[in-house]
Amino acid sequence: MKLRIQGVGKEFTGRDTQRSFTALDDVNLDVRAGEFLTLVGPSGCGKSTLLDLIAGLAAPTTGRILLDGIPLEGPGLDRGIVLQQYALFPWRTALSNIEFALEGRAATRRERTDLARGYLDLVGLGEFGDRYPHELPLGVPQRVAVARSLAADPAVLLLDEPFAALDAGTRESLQEELVRIWERTGTTLLFTTRSIDEAVYLGRRVAVMASRPGRIQGAVEVDLGPREGDPRGGSRFGEYRHEVWKLLRSDVDQKAPVAS
């Protein structure tokens, strides 16, 4: 198993240090090598908190997270992360932003530039190499951020609702692009979203997260077959969507107040 999350919990303490709340409780999830797994759940359920723990930006209160069987104890280059706010360096061009991820490698400047151009081509942005982030069209900075993360050759790429702020058309276009990139690279991807449709379209498995305290409610294996045309209008897509919806709905029903 590539990534293993075992009994992970996370508590946060309030400013007065007397109160705390539980963001995650006994989260258990395995991610297979080369898998595209989507994690869907409502706002505030702890999706971003879980990705922070995997990235090593925070430590779990309970449980542990293992990558290739080794417990994680902080940030590392073996994990890349792409956020909703793409966080490119504004003073660097698209090409230079990608080169930044390669600066730790034992390579010449020319070799790093050639590698960076290859990753730009991979995400279909070869013509944007000399553009600065503020000069890029809507949606393109996210693709540059994906290319920069892939250039670091991570064992796992974490994507935290990277398309949430985009309009529907741009979002669907980037979803298609991300599937294409994953099929070409075989990188292990963990992608969070609040959208059932996005989760089913992207993921080869969809893990459903319950509302606070966050935990895994269940998972749905997805097989939409060959991507010829848009599968979102097909009956199979609708069936998977309904399975995910039932898992989300069951969490709501469990927490609904009982009438007296």
Protein Blocks (a to p, Z undefined) as FASTA:
>chain_A
ZZdcehiacddddfkomaccdfbghiacdddehiacdddddehilmmmmmmmmnopaccf
bdcddeehiacebdcfkbccddfblopafkbcfklmmmmmmmmpccdfklmmmmmmmmmm
mnopmmmmmpcfklpcehklmmmmmmmmmmnopabdcdehkllmpcfklmmmmmmmmmmm
mmmnopacddddfbfklmmmmpmbdcdddddddddfbdcdddebjaehjfklpmklmmmm
mmmmmmmmmmmmmmpccdZZ
